[in-house]
């Protein structure tokens, strides 16, 4: 057996299960592309490796793939990477997941046409989606956006239709800078704004620039969004997970780590814990960056949505020379637009552009449409309506959980598009998620966002893309999933985290 820890990019074999289980996929060779191959994120490379193993017959029909937690431990990666790969292959018809059973290969070249013609889906369709990550796509302002696109298509000058500025169109850069100053308290000028395709793209660009300056390791929050970790590693940097508590990232542990000179944080609303970085931690983090001659990358994730008070200002204003700010319209309008921005310390802007010389900005007409949408006040109007809608929806979800799942506990700031639901000790979240999926309810385990081994049981529940009326039946299905057989396990001490 090849050693798997640190072996991403080589052929990896697992032999955790006894050889007598001949229908198991655990002993199958997975040829995972090296990290440098097209800079694809790890979950995409794992999906490709599994798909290839199925197509060429190394994974036969009916073969069981490893549980996501076990494969994640063997590949030394986040469980989110494995669940994303499995979810994609289930959607494509290569794998099938059933309640109370392992996830198995459902595809074969000889039988797939007949099966699709004569049998129904292997998994019930999603009726209620409580997974995080999406805004209310039903509420996308189609008419106003169409008006903005129509306006810029007719008014764009001939030079606007030429080769785009690598940093973004000056019109949108000016609009974003003004918006961030008035609404987020940022220290931003048009010249310090770079237009990009979203937060992940912005972070990748920043990491390329940090690497060019000799920084080799970046600290990330644990738990945290897996795609941010992928962006860091895709840029050729190592990640160093740092725990998060009720006040946000533990700066003291970051200082003791010694190696990292950069850290990615969600200051206004951390994903997935929902914590807000406390004023003391903000000041402490800035002092740390100055002491190590390093940088903070502030992820302004869904920060416009705060329900118990006005949205808190970005921490970038505390020290614009040390803090990069990244944001997008993915959670406020739609991820389909592919529009975001980063605000760079002025002295770092030349290095940022030089390190990403071939990085292309989003289409110019889309940039101009967003600038028009913001300049005409339509963006502010949309945000005000969205805040009212999401506040009501969050209240409904919290109330239903209190009534139907009283043994659970909601955590996190009253903000954003998700909540963290702590479950009773000993709950088997794998079984809960599987049982819910069998009923058409999509859930996400907090373990999917942890960097190391599993921790206390919890679910990350998103309410952005579900209607108010759908919440009561969705919570009723969640309660049934919690009551399903094998949803409880003997409580064990949480094992120590594996070093990154």
N, C-alpha and C positions, 0 to 999 in steps of 0.2 A: 504493500500500500504506500502511495506517495503521501508524504506529510502534507496536510491541507492548509494548515495555518500559514498565511502569507503566500499561499501557492496560487492565488488568483492570477490567471494568465498562463497557467500550465494545465496539462491534463490532470484532473483531480479524481481520485477514486475513494469511495467510502466503503468500509467493511464493518460498519457498526452492527448490522444485523447478521445473524448466523447464515452461513452459506446454504443451509437447508431450505431457506425460504427462496426457492428458485424463481418465484414470480415477483420478487422485490426488485425495485430499481436502484436500491442503495449501492449495489456493487457495480453499477454501470459507469463507464468512463465518460466524463463530461469534458469536452474540449472547449474551454472558455478562452475567448480571445484575450490577448494581452491588453492591458489598460490603454496602451498607445494606439490601438487599432481604431482609427477614426474618432477617437475621444468619445466613444459611446459610454454611457453610464453603466454601472455594473449590472443593474437589474435587466437592462436590455441585452447585455452580453450573456447573462445566464439564460434568459428566454431563448436566445438564438441557439445556445448549446443544447438545451433540452429539446427544442423543436427539431434540431438536426438529429439528435439521438433517437427520437421517435420516428422520424421519416426514414432513416436508414436501417431501422429494425433492431437497433440495440435496446430500445425500450419497446417491448411487444405489447399488443393489446391486452389490457387487464393488469399490466405491471403496476405495482404501487410505487409512488414516489415518496421520498422521506417526508415526515412532518416538517413544516416550515421551520420550527424552532431548532430541530436537530440538524437540518441542512445548513441553517445559518451559522450554527456553532462550528460545524465542520469547515465551512468556507471562511470562517472568521469575518463575517459581515453582519450587517443589520438584518434582522428578521424581515424588515420591510422590503428589502431587496428580493427575498425569496417569495413573499406573498404577492408582490407585484408581478413577478415572473409567472407564478402559478395562476394568478387571476387572468393574465393576458392569454395564457394557453387554454384556460377553461373557456374564455370568451371565443377563442378561435376554434374550439372543438377538439383540441388535442388531448385535453385532460377532462375528467369528470369528478366532481366532488359530491359525495352523498353523506347524509346525516348518519353518524355512528360508524362510518367506514373510512378507510384510507382514500386519499385522492389517487385515482388510477388513470392509466392511459386509455383513452376511448377511441383512438384513431387507428385505422389500418388501411393500407392502399387498396386492399381487395374489397372490403366491406363498407367503406365510408359512404358510397352513393346509396346503397340499399338502406343503410341505417338512417340516413337523413330523410329518405323517402318514406320509410315505414314507421319510424319511431319518433316520439316527441323529444323535447329537450331533456338532457340529463339532469339539469338543475332548474328549479322553478325560476321564472323571470323575477327580477327585482321589483317588488311592489312598493316598498318604502325604503328610501335611501337615507340612512343616518351616518354615512361616511363623511368625514370632513373634506374640505378642499374646494368646494364650489359655492359661488354666490347663487342668488335666485335667478336662474336663467330664464324663467318665465317673464321676469320683470325687466329684461334688457330693453332699453329705450330705442326700439327699432326705428320709429318714425323720426325722432330727433337725430339719431345717428345717420339715417339715410339723408336727412336734410344737410347735415354737416358734410357728408361725402359729396353730395350734389353741389354744394356751394364751392368746395375747394376744387372740384373737378372743372368747374366753369371759370374759376378765378385764378388758378395756378398760373404763374408766369412761365415763360419758356425755360428760364434757368432752373425753376423748380423741377422741371421734367428731365433735367440733365443728370450727370453723375451725382449721387448723394454725398453730402458731407459725412465723413466717417463718424463724427461725434453726434450727428443728428441735425435735423433742419433747425436753423436759428430761430424760426418762429415758435416751434414747440419747445425748444430749450428755454426761451424767454418766458413762455407761458408756464412751464413746469416750475421754473425758479420763482416766479411770482406766486404761484399757488402754494408752494412749499413754505415760503416765507409767511404768508398770511394765515394759512390753515394749520401748518405743522410746526411753526416756530423755528424753521430751519434757517441756517445761514447759507443762502444759496444765491449765486449769480448765474446769468446765462452761460458765462464762460466756464463754469465749474460743473455744468450739467452735461451728461452723456446719455443719449437716447439708446436704449437696448431693447431686447425682445422680452424682458421680464426679469424677475429677481434672480432666477438661476443663471441666466445669461450674464446679468450684471456681476454676480459673484464670481463667475468663471473668469470674466475679464479682469476683475480686481486681483484674483489669485494669480493670474498670469503675470500681472505687474509686480505683485509681491515676490513671486519667484525670481523675477529678473533682478530684484533688489537683494536677493540672497536669503530671503525668508523661506524656510523649508517645511515648517510645521504650523498648522492653524488649529486653534482650539474651537470646538463646536459644542453647543449645548446638548446635554444628555438627560432626558430624551429630546429628540429634535427631528426636524423634517429631513427625510432620507435624501431628497434630491439636492439639498444644500451640501450634504456630505459628498454626494456624487460629484457635484461641481468642484469641490475642493480637490478631491483625488484626481479628477479628470484633468485638472490644471497641473498635475504632477507634484502636489503637496501632500504631506502626511496629515492625518487628523488626530487630534487629541481630545477625547470626550471629557467634558467637565460637568459635574452634576448641577442640577437646578433645584432650588427649593422655593418657598413661598415668596421670597424677595427677589427671585431671579437667579441668574448664574452666580455660583459661589466664587467670587473674585479671589478670596483667600486661597482656595485650592488651585486656581489658575496661576496665582503668583508662585505657589510652591512647585508647580510643574516644571518651571525652569526653561523648557525648550521653546514653547510657542512665543512668537512676537506679534501674533495677530489672533483675533477672536471674532466669531460671528455670533451676534446676540439679537434676540427679539426683545427690545426694551419696553415697548408699549403694551405688547400682548404676546407672550411667549407661546410658541406652538411646540407641543400640544398641552402643556400644563395650564396655560391661561394665566400664568403669573405675570405681574408687572414689576419691572426692575425698579427697586426702591430708590429714593433719592440718595441714600447713603451709598448704595451699590453703584449708582451712576457715577458719583464723584470718585469712588474708589477705583472704578474701572478706567476712568480717564487718567487718574494718577498712575495706575499700572502701565498704561500705554506710554505715558511720558517716561516712566522709569526704565522701561525695556527698549525705548526707541522703536515702539511698535504701533499697531493700528487696531481700531475697532471697526468692524463692519456691522452697521445697524440695519437689520432687516425690519422694514416698517410694515410688517405683515398685518393685514386687516385692521390697522390702527385707527382708521376713520370711524370705526363702529365701537363706540363706548356708550353705555346705557345708564350708568349711575351718576355720570358727571360729564363734563366736556372732555373730548379726547385729549390725552396728555401730549405735550410737545415732544418732539424728537430730542434725543440726547446729543445729536450732532452739533447743536448750537453751543454746547458746553466747550467744545474744542474742535472747530472745523479743520484744524491742521492734522488731527489724529483720527478723525472719524469719517469713514465712508458711509453714505446713506443710500440704500437701494429700496426701490418701490415699484409698483406696477398697478395697472387697472384690472388685474386678473380676478381680484376678490371684490372689486367695486362695480365693474361692468361685466367683463367676460374674459376668460383665458384665451378664447379664440382670437381675440384682437392681437395678441402677441406684442403688447406695447408696455414698456417700462422705462425706468431711468435710474441713473446713479449720480450721486453728487460726490465729487472727489475733492480731497484737499488740494487747493490750487497748485501747490508745489509738486504734487504727484501726478497731475494731469498729463504732462508730456510723457512720463514713464508709462502711464496707463495706455496712451495711444500708441506708443512705440512697441509695447509688449503685445498689442493686439492689432497689428497693422492691417490684417486682412479681415478683421471683424466687420461684418456688414450691418448697418442699421436697418430697422424695419422700413417697409415701403414708404416713400415720401408722402404720397397722397393719404395714407393712413395716419402718418404723423400730423399732417395739416388738418385732417378731420378731427383728431383729438384736440388739437389746439383750438379749433373753432368751437368744438363742443364745450370746452372749458371756458373760453373767452366769452361766450354768449350766456354763461350762467347756467347752462343745462346740467353740467356735472354737479354743481352744488345742489340744484333742485333734486336731482336723482339721489344724491347721498342723503339729503334730509328725509325723503320718502323711504329710502332703504333702512335708515336708522329706526324709524318708527315701526316699520314692518318687522325687522329683526328683533327689536326689543320685545314686541308682543309675542313673537314666535318663541323666543327664549323663555319668556315667562310661562307660556303654555307648556313647554317641554319640562321645565323645572317643576311646575305644579303637577303634571302627570306622573313624573318620576317619584315625587314625594308621596303621591297617593297609591301608586301601583307597585313601586319598588322601594318601600320605606327603609329597607336594610342597606340601601346604597347611599352614597354621599357625593354631592356635586361640589367640585372645587374649581377655582379659577375666578378671575376678575369678570364682572358683568360686562363683557365686551366681546367683539369678534363674532365668528360664525360657528363656534363649537364650544362644548363644555367637556370637562373631564369627569367621568363617573367612576368613583372608587367602589368596588364590589367587596362583599364580605371575604375575609381571609379564607383561603382554601377553595375559592371559586376557580373552576377550570375554564379559563377564558377561551381556550381552543374549542372546547365542546360547545360553549355558549354561542360563539360566532358561527360554528358549523350548523348548530340546530336552528339558529335564526335564519341562516341562508336557505335552509330547507323549507322555511316558511315564507320566503320572499323578502326577508328583511336583511339589509346589508349593514354590518357592523364592522368596526375596526378595533383590534386589541391594542392597548398602549404598548405592548411588547414590540409591535411592528416599528415603533419609533425609538426603541432603546438600542444603544450601541452594543451592550453586552448581553449577559444572561437575562432571563425573565425576572421581573420584580413583583411587587404587590399587585394583585389583579385589578385592572381598571380598563374601561372602554373610553375611546375618544368619539363623542357623538357630535356630528355636524348637523346643523339645522338650516343651512343656507338654501339648499335646493329641495326642500320639502314644504308642502303647504301646511297651514295651521290645522286644517281639518284632518290631515293625514297623521298628525302626531299622536293622538290618542290610540288609534289602532296599532301604530308602530310600537308604542310603549307596551301595549298589551302583548304583542308578539315577543318583545324583549323579556317580559315577565315569564312567558311560557318557556322561552329558551333557558332562562335561569333555573326553571323548575325541571328541565329535561334530565333524564337519567345521565349519570356521569358528569353532571355540571358541577359537582362538588368533589374535591380531592382532599386528601389528608394535608393539613397545613404543614409546610416545611419551612425552615429558616431560609431566607433568601441567600443563595450562594454568592460569594464575592464576584465582582465583575472581572471578566477577563481583560487583561491589559490590552490597550489598543495597539 
